[in-house]
């Protein structure tokens, strides 16, 4: 149940886990979450992870390629027409290749993590970057929600794995 908050703060649903995670040995490979080899010959390794995620502790130091993270969640209850629903991602030194919800691309990037180069499917303000290099990205997802939802985040790893995905959440705002 979504509480009616008089203070204006959003109701936050943290998507800690478990997340299905697939490491594909080739960048831009079709990272399937079935644990099979990709169509371009890259190796895949599937595991379960939780957010916050530190990729430096999870991936081998020599890993280069694409990492796909996927998590299911249900439709928040008691939503009304005056509320907006946002997906909030925080990243630290990671390149987001794509974000999709229910197989609808929210963003698709060129791997540079330059938000100006992303193809925007929905409105997305510039990320806020704090002094620790933590970027916050917000996506309006209200019109994309279904009874059951599948969120997929694809990361590009081009250097020794470092940084992390400290926060993924749904925010409901009155």
C-alpha positions as CSV (number, residue, x, y, z in Angstrom):
1,X,0.0,0.0,0.0
2,X,1.3,3.4,-0.9
3,X,0.8,5.8,2.0
4,X,-0.6,9.3,1.5
5,X,2.3,11.4,2.6
6,X,1.5,14.9,3.7
7,X,5.2,16.0,4.0
8,X,5.8,15.8,0.2
9,X,8.6,13.2,0.5
10,X,8.3,10.4,-2.0
11,X,7.5,6.9,-1.0
12,X,10.6,4.8,-1.7
13,X,10.6,1.2,-2.7
14,X,14.2,-0.1,-2.8
15,X,15.0,-2.8,-5.3
16,X,17.9,-4.5,-3.4
17,X,17.5,-7.9,-4.8
18,X,17.9,-10.6,-5.7
19,X,19.0,-9.5,-9.2
20,X,19.9,-12.0,-12.0
21,X,23.3,-11.0,-13.3
22,X,25.0,-12.2,-16.5
23,X,28.6,-11.4,-17.5
24,X,29.0,-11.5,-21.2
25,X,32.6,-11.6,-22.5
26,X,31.9,-9.5,-25.5
27,X,30.7,-5.9,-25.3
28,X,27.3,-5.2,-26.9
29,X,26.6,-8.9,-27.0
30,X,23.1,-10.0,-26.6
31,X,23.3,-10.8,-22.9
32,X,20.7,-13.5,-22.4
33,X,19.7,-14.3,-18.8
34,X,19.4,-18.0,-19.7
35,X,23.1,-18.6,-19.0
36,X,23.8,-19.8,-22.6
37,X,26.6,-18.6,-24.9
38,X,25.9,-15.3,-26.7
39,X,25.3,-15.2,-30.4
40,X,28.7,-13.5,-31.0
41,X,30.7,-16.2,-29.3
42,X,31.3,-14.5,-25.9
43,X,31.3,-16.4,-22.7
44,X,28.5,-15.9,-20.2
45,X,28.4,-16.5,-16.5
46,X,25.1,-16.1,-14.6
47,X,24.8,-15.4,-10.9
48,X,22.6,-13.6,-8.3
49,X,23.6,-10.3,-6.8
50,X,22.2,-7.6,-4.5
51,X,22.2,-3.9,-4.7
52,X,24.2,-2.1,-3.5
53,X,26.6,-3.8,-5.9
54,X,30.4,-3.2,-6.0
55,X,31.5,-4.6,-9.3
56,X,35.2,-4.6,-8.3
57,X,34.4,-7.3,-5.7
58,X,32.1,-9.2,-8.0
59,X,33.9,-9.4,-11.3
60,X,37.4,-10.7,-12.1
61,X,40.0,-8.0,-12.5
62,X,40.6,-8.9,-16.1
63,X,36.9,-8.9,-17.1
64,X,35.9,-6.7,-20.0
65,X,32.5,-6.8,-21.6
66,X,28.8,-6.3,-20.8
67,X,27.0,-7.0,-17.6
68,X,23.2,-7.4,-17.6
69,X,21.3,-7.0,-14.4
70,X,17.6,-8.0,-14.3
71,X,15.0,-7.9,-11.5
72,X,11.2,-8.4,-11.4
73,X,8.9,-6.4,-9.2
74,X,5.1,-6.0,-8.8
75,X,3.0,-2.9,-9.5
76,X,2.8,-0.7,-6.4
77,X,-0.7,-0.7,-5.0
78,X,-3.1,2.1,-4.5
79,X,-1.6,4.4,-7.1
80,X,-3.7,7.3,-8.2
81,X,-3.7,9.7,-11.2
82,X,-2.1,12.5,-9.2
83,X,1.0,10.4,-8.4
84,X,4.1,10.0,-10.6
85,X,6.3,6.9,-10.4
86,X,10.1,7.3,-11.0
87,X,12.9,4.8,-11.4
88,X,16.0,6.2,-9.6
89,X,19.5,4.8,-10.3
90,X,22.7,5.8,-8.6
91,X,26.0,4.8,-10.2
92,X,29.6,5.3,-9.2
93,X,32.2,5.1,-12.0
94,X,30.0,2.8,-14.1
95,X,28.9,3.2,-17.7
96,X,25.3,2.5,-18.3
97,X,24.7,1.0,-21.8
98,X,20.9,0.6,-21.5
99,X,17.9,0.6,-19.1
100,X,14.7,-1.1,-20.1
101,X,11.4,-1.8,-18.3
102,X,9.2,-4.6,-19.6
103,X,11.4,-4.8,-22.8
104,X,10.7,-1.1,-23.5
105,X,14.0,0.8,-23.8
106,X,14.1,3.7,-21.4
107,X,17.6,4.7,-22.6
108,X,20.1,3.2,-25.0
109,X,23.6,4.6,-24.9
110,X,26.7,4.5,-27.0
111,X,28.8,3.3,-24.1
112,X,30.3,6.7,-23.3
113,X,28.0,7.4,-20.3
114,X,27.6,10.9,-21.8
115,X,23.9,11.5,-21.3
116,X,23.7,13.8,-24.3
117,X,24.5,10.8,-26.5
118,X,21.7,8.7,-25.1
119,X,18.5,8.2,-27.1
120,X,15.9,9.5,-24.7
121,X,12.6,7.6,-24.8
122,X,11.2,9.4,-21.8
123,X,12.1,12.7,-20.2
124,X,15.3,12.4,-18.1
125,X,16.9,15.4,-16.4
126,X,20.7,15.7,-16.2
127,X,22.1,13.5,-13.5
128,X,23.3,15.0,-10.3
129,X,26.9,14.2,-9.6
130,X,28.2,14.7,-6.1
131,X,31.8,15.2,-4.9
132,X,32.3,11.4,-4.6
133,X,31.5,10.8,-8.3
134,X,28.0,9.4,-7.5
135,X,25.6,10.0,-10.4
136,X,21.8,10.0,-9.8
137,X,19.5,9.3,-12.8
138,X,15.7,9.6,-12.7
139,X,13.3,8.1,-15.2
140,X,9.5,8.7,-15.3
141,X,8.2,5.1,-15.6
142,X,4.5,5.5,-14.6
143,X,3.1,4.8,-18.1
144,X,5.3,1.7,-18.6
145,X,4.3,-0.2,-15.5
146,X,2.3,-3.4,-15.6
147,X,1.0,-5.9,-13.0
148,X,4.4,-7.7,-13.2
149,X,7.5,-5.7,-14.2
150,X,11.0,-6.7,-15.4
151,X,13.7,-4.1,-15.0
152,X,17.0,-4.6,-17.0
153,X,20.1,-2.5,-16.6
154,X,23.1,-3.2,-18.9
155,X,26.6,-1.9,-17.9
156,X,29.7,-1.7,-20.1
157,X,33.0,-2.7,-18.4
158,X,36.0,-1.4,-20.5
159,X,38.6,-1.2,-17.8
160,X,39.4,-3.1,-14.6
161,X,36.0,-3.3,-12.9
162,X,35.5,-0.6,-10.3
163,X,32.7,1.5,-9.0
164,X,29.3,0.3,-8.2
165,X,25.5,0.5,-8.4
166,X,24.7,1.7,-4.8
167,X,21.0,2.4,-5.2
168,X,18.1,1.3,-7.4
169,X,14.6,2.3,-6.3
170,X,11.1,3.2,-7.3
171,X,9.9,6.6,-6.0
172,X,6.2,7.5,-5.8
173,X,5.6,11.2,-5.7
174,X,2.3,13.0,-5.0
